[in-house]
Amino acid sequence: MVLLDIKNLTLEIDISGGWVKALDKINMVIHEGQIHALVGESGSGKSLIIKAIVGALPQRWRITADRMTWKGKNLLTMTAKARRKLIRKDISVIFQNPIESLDPLLTLGQQLKEMLPTDKLTKTWFWQRNHEKQALAIKLLHKVGIKKSSTMS
């Protein structure tokens, strides 16, 4: 199944002299079960691509693409509310500087447990939720190849 499908993504920024292309005709396809890394020199547009996908760009910037879909849903025509709901459910981003995204005083597992939405939990009693969050966090960490238990302490 195709998760992300981008064809000819172009990002233009409105400056006083007119529109300037920051990204030009980016193509990307990511299938379910694949692991990808977006690499490049500083200033090459990695963060701009991700911000375009999640819709975190200023109003004065213009995105065009032949296709930009997530699980078949068109990200370009989606309302801001629908896109936020989709991003909260399916997509997470940690930018280059993890210190700005993650708390160095807490383990990765603790932070993961904290952000797990309650709709992912099956237990209804409050005293069961912590144990279920712990199990789900461990499962998610294992899914991305992190097996060391000290991440959960």
Stockholm file with secondary structure:
# STOCKHOLM 1.0

chainA/1-153         MVLLDIKNLTLEIDISGGWVKALDKINMVIHEGQIHALVGESGSGKSLIIKAIVGALPQRWRITADRMTWKGKNLLTMTAKARRKLIRKDISVIFQNPIESLDPLLTLGQQLKEMLPTDKLTKTWFWQRNHEKQALAIKLLHKVGIKKSSTMS
#=GR chainA/1-153 SS CEEEEEEEEEEEEEETTEEEEEEEEEEEEEETTCCCCCCCCTTSSHHHHHHHHHTCCCTTEEEECSEEEETTEETTTSCHHHHHHHHHHHCCCCCSCHHHHSCTTSCHHHHHHHHCCGGGCCCCSHHHHHHHHHHHHHHHHHHTTCCCGGGCC
#=GC SS_cons         CEEEEEEEEEEEEEETTEEEEEEEEEEEEEETTCCCCCCCCTTSSHHHHHHHHHTCCCTTEEEECSEEEETTEETTTSCHHHHHHHHHHHCCCCCSCHHHHSCTTSCHHHHHHHHCCGGGCCCCSHHHHHHHHHHHHHHHHHHTTCCCGGGCC
//
